[in-house]
Amino acid sequence: MKLAEFVIEDAILTDLAVDSKEAAIRAMVNSLCKAGQIASDNADNIVAAIMKREELGSTGIGRGIAVPHTKHPSVDSLVATIALASEGVEFQSLDGEDVFIMFLLISPPDRPGDHLRGLESISRHLKNDDFCSFLRQSNSPGDVMELLREADDDRL
């Protein structure tokens, strides 16, 4: 599964400045609302579902990366966005460090295979230090999408 197939360019945030994990998640969900991917009246419910998932264990996986995710009936297909926070966000990460790269993933409850394939695709690319370095330097959603396409095509 290719990142560029489910990451929504119009929802990418390259200059996120928030003071909490919940604020970061809310900003990313709101960006998906503004991009027309989820209805605004579902935003609070989706944020609550993601925060409930975070209670099970932080999706801050270390190395400045977090991948908050949930399944929710308000989406018909896998959707994701990316937020970059140059100042970092306290995410209760496994390594105790702030997070600078966040991938937020939402999938329909009846498509668990898509959810797992999406998470696998994200985590595979995030293991690449060059990918993460270039991602953190991206200044626009267009830059991020170009990087995703290069990574999808194994040009990175």
C-alpha positions in Angstrom: 0.0 0.0 0.0 1.4 3.4 -1.0 1.4 6.3 1.4 0.4 8.7 -1.4 -2.8 6.7 -1.9 -4.3 7.5 1.5 -2.4 10.5 2.9 -4.6 13.6 2.1 -2.4 16.4 0.8 -4.9 19.1 1.7 -4.8 18.0 5.4 -1.1 18.0 5.9 0.2 20.4 8.5 3.9 21.4 8.2 4.0 23.9 11.0 2.0 22.5 13.9 2.6 24.4 17.1 0.6 22.9 20.0 1.3 22.2 23.7 -0.2 18.7 24.1 -0.9 15.4 22.5 -4.6 15.9 22.5 -4.2 19.4 20.8 -2.0 17.8 18.1 -4.5 15.0 17.5 -7.4 17.5 17.4 -5.5 19.8 14.9 -4.9 16.8 12.7 -8.5 15.6 12.8 -9.7 19.1 12.1 -7.4 19.3 9.1 -9.1 16.2 7.7 -12.5 17.9 8.3 -11.3 21.0 6.5 -10.1 18.8 3.6 -13.6 17.3 3.3 -12.5 13.8 4.4 -14.6 13.6 7.6 -17.7 15.4 8.7 -17.0 18.1 11.3 -19.8 16.7 13.5 -17.7 13.5 13.9 -14.5 15.3 14.9 -15.0 15.2 18.7 -15.9 11.5 18.5 -12.9 10.7 16.5 -10.5 12.6 18.8 -12.1 10.8 21.8 -11.6 7.4 20.0 -7.9 8.2 19.3 -7.3 9.4 22.9 -9.0 6.2 24.2 -6.5 4.2 22.0 -3.7 6.3 23.5 -4.7 5.2 27.0 -3.8 1.6 26.0 -0.3 2.8 25.2 1.2 5.8 23.6 1.5 5.7 19.8 4.7 7.8 20.3 7.0 5.0 19.0 10.3 6.8 19.7 12.8 8.7 17.5 10.5 11.7 17.4 7.7 9.9 15.7 4.0 9.2 16.6 1.3 7.3 14.7 -2.0 7.9 16.4 -4.8 5.9 14.8 -8.3 4.6 15.2 -11.1 2.8 13.4 -14.3 4.9 13.0 -17.5 4.4 11.0 -17.5 7.9 9.7 -14.9 7.1 7.0 -15.5 4.9 4.0 -11.8 4.3 3.3 -8.4 4.6 4.8 -7.5 8.3 5.3 -4.4 9.8 6.9 -2.6 13.1 7.4 0.8 14.1 8.6 1.7 16.9 11.0 5.2 18.2 11.5 6.0 20.1 14.7 9.4 21.8 14.6 9.2 22.6 18.4 8.1 19.1 19.3 5.1 17.8 21.2 5.0 15.9 24.5 3.4 12.6 23.5 4.3 10.3 26.4 6.5 8.5 23.8 8.1 5.1 24.6 11.5 6.8 24.7 10.3 9.8 26.7 11.3 12.2 23.9 9.1 14.8 22.2 7.5 14.0 18.9 8.2 16.0 15.7 6.6 13.7 13.0 3.0 12.5 13.4 1.0 10.3 11.0 -2.7 10.2 12.0 -4.6 7.2 10.4 -8.4 6.6 10.4 -10.0 3.6 8.8 -13.5 2.0 8.6 -14.1 -0.6 11.3 -15.1 -3.2 8.7 -11.7 -2.9 6.9 -9.2 -4.2 9.5 -6.8 -5.4 6.7 -6.6 -1.9 5.3 -5.9 -0.5 8.7 -3.0 -2.9 9.3 -1.6 -2.4 5.8 -1.7 1.4 6.3 0.1 1.1 9.6 2.7 -1.3 8.1 3.3 1.1 5.2 3.8 4.1 7.5 6.1 2.2 9.9 8.2 0.7 7.1 8.9 4.2 5.7 9.5 5.7 9.2 12.3 3.2 9.8 14.2 5.0 7.1 16.3 7.7 8.7 16.7 9.6 5.4 12.9 9.6 4.9 12.4 11.0 8.4 15.1 13.6 8.0 13.7 14.9 4.7 10.2 14.8 6.1 11.1 17.0 9.0 12.7 19.5 6.5 9.5 19.7 4.3 8.0 23.2 4.2 4.7 22.6 2.4 2.1 19.8 1.9 3.4 19.6 -1.7 6.9 18.9 -0.5 5.6 16.2 1.8 3.6 14.5 -1.0 6.6 14.6 -3.3 8.6 12.9 -0.6 5.9 10.3 -0.1 5.8 9.5 -3.8 9.6 9.1 -3.9 9.4 6.8 -0.9 6.5 4.8 -2.4 8.5 4.3 -5.6 11.7 3.3 -3.6 13.6 6.3 -4.9 14.6 7.3 -1.4 
